Every structure is written in structure tokens, then in C-alpha cells.
């Protein structure tokens, strides 16, 4: 059991690292692509506000993610099966995310995590292992991240343009204003990312420690996640972002759509606002989907041809494939791990 707990914790940490490597850069892509902040400074800002987001936004999303499937903890054998299930889900995330990163395609580790857990859970008791109330929140999150991001990015940018035309500011003054505005909106975006993705992964890590008997099961009570788990998740994400973030920033912030400072400001307000509201209600939201669609909406506000729809199409295809691919990977990994466990 002890070896199993250590293995699962290491795999969860690997998933958090991959999230920072391939997903967290989406939160800071805009402020880098508009040249408001250099990449390294943006990463430091992102790391700090990620941690703050994990710390101050409660644990509603963590509880939703940790309760996607029902795990039997009635015996040592059942707990071992539960640990195998969680380990298999993490393998699915890492394999899928690293493959997408090699092609510079931003994928949603949130959806990879959820799909991997669902697939691994199906290896236990089929769809009867699903907690449908929590999965329904995931469906809500899919709709919010796709449509609210694009519509919000379009509307915020459109309204900012109208206000700017009415005020007739000098271009230099406007750029200065929106540069400072983007510093604030980028910090808010990183805070929202920490509140969402940080909570998702700390929820799984906390669940693994519950399954392993390291911490007490809170049952239906509040999830009082220890601060050290929050700090660990944030630190690993920051390390991942510093190592692999530039490739994703290039794809989403330069190749997909080039934004002016006021557009970046509008996109970040739309995306972070959607994510913070969803966090309050415990709805898991994809940072990648929400931020990318908000940037598409902000670009489209100046004309539909301002978005490179070829790159956008590749991203959308990757998002669509994430759920079935990670469910299959999670399911097969769980079967493989159980076979190996029986042989040992």
C-alpha cells in the first residue's frame, strides 16, 4: 500500500508539472504576445497569482473533481484498486499532454484529467462508477468555456473599441493605459487559473492521500486541504511553465491571433471573469478553452479574418479528441496496472 501511495503521488505531481508545462502558459500568453511583459517576468507573476488563486478561492472545484467517480474504501484490496484507478488517470494525462505539446497544440489538461479519471473509473464498475451530479458540472463547464469565452472576448473588445472611439485618446496614451490594464488582467487570469486548475489537481492529490489513509476522509464535510498541498501544486506548476511554456505561448499568442493591447485586456477580462464565477459554483472549467476562445472573440471583434482559423481548427480538433482519447487511455492503463499488480 505504501509503495502504491508514493507512486500515485509521484504521478499526480507529474500531471501537475505537465499542466504547468502545457496549460498554464495559456493564462499568460496574451500579456507576453502583446509585449507588455517579458516571458520570465510573466511566469513569475503567473506563479505568484496561481498560488494566491489556490489559496483564497476555496475548494469547491477540488471537491467536484475529487468526486467524479465513486471509490470503494472498505478494505485494503479496494483501496489498492482505487489507487490503481487514480494512477491510471494520471498516465492518460501525461501521455496525451506531452504528445500535444510536441506539436505545439494547446490542449486542456482539465478535460484530460476528467476524462482520464472517468475512463479509469469505468474499468472498475462501468458507468455505474460515475457521480452524475459532478459530471453534469463538467458538461456545464464545457459549454461555458467554449461559448462564454468567445462571446465575452468579442463583447468586451467591441465595447472597449466603442469607448475608445468616443473618448478619442491618443494612441500612445491608450497603449500606456492598456499596458497597465493588461498587467492587472493578466494577474487576474493567473489567479483564475490557480483557482481552477490548481484546485483540480490538488483535489486529486488530496483524494489519493485519503485513499491511502494518510489523511482522514472528510466525508460530506468541507475539504480542508492542507496549505502544503496548495503550495506544492503551485510550485510544480510554476516549474513546468518555466521549462515548456514558450512553445504554447507562441502557438496561442502569435500564430493563432495577433492582438493589440486593448484586445488582450478584453480577452483576459472575459476569460478570468468566466473562470472565477465558475469556481464559486464548483464548476470545472478549462483554462485553455476559455482563454483561447476569448482570444478568438477578441480578434474577431476587428474582423473575422483577424483569426488564423487553420490554427484554431487544429486546437478545436485536439479539444474534441481529448475526452475519448483520455478515457480510452485511462481505461487501458487501469487494466494494465491491475494485471501487473496481480503478477507481482
Secondary structure, 3 states (H helix, E strand, C coil): CHHHHHHHHHHHHHHHHHHHHHCCHHHHHHHHHCCCCCHHHHHHHHHHHHHHHHHHCCCHHHHHHHCCECCCCCCHHHHHHHHHHHHHHHHHHHHHHHHHHHCCCCCCHHHHHHHHHHHHHHHHHHHHHECHHHHHHHHHHHHHHHHHHHHHHHHHHHHHHHHHHHHCCCHHHHHHHHHHHHHHHHHHHHHHHHHHHHHHHHHHHHHHHHHCCCCCCCCCCCCCCCHHHHHHHHHHHHHHHHHHHHHHHHHHHHHCECCCHHHHHHHHHHHHHHHHHHHHCCCCCCHHHHHHHHHHHHHHCCCHHHECHHHHHHHHHHHHHHHHHHHHHHHHHHHHHHHHHHHC
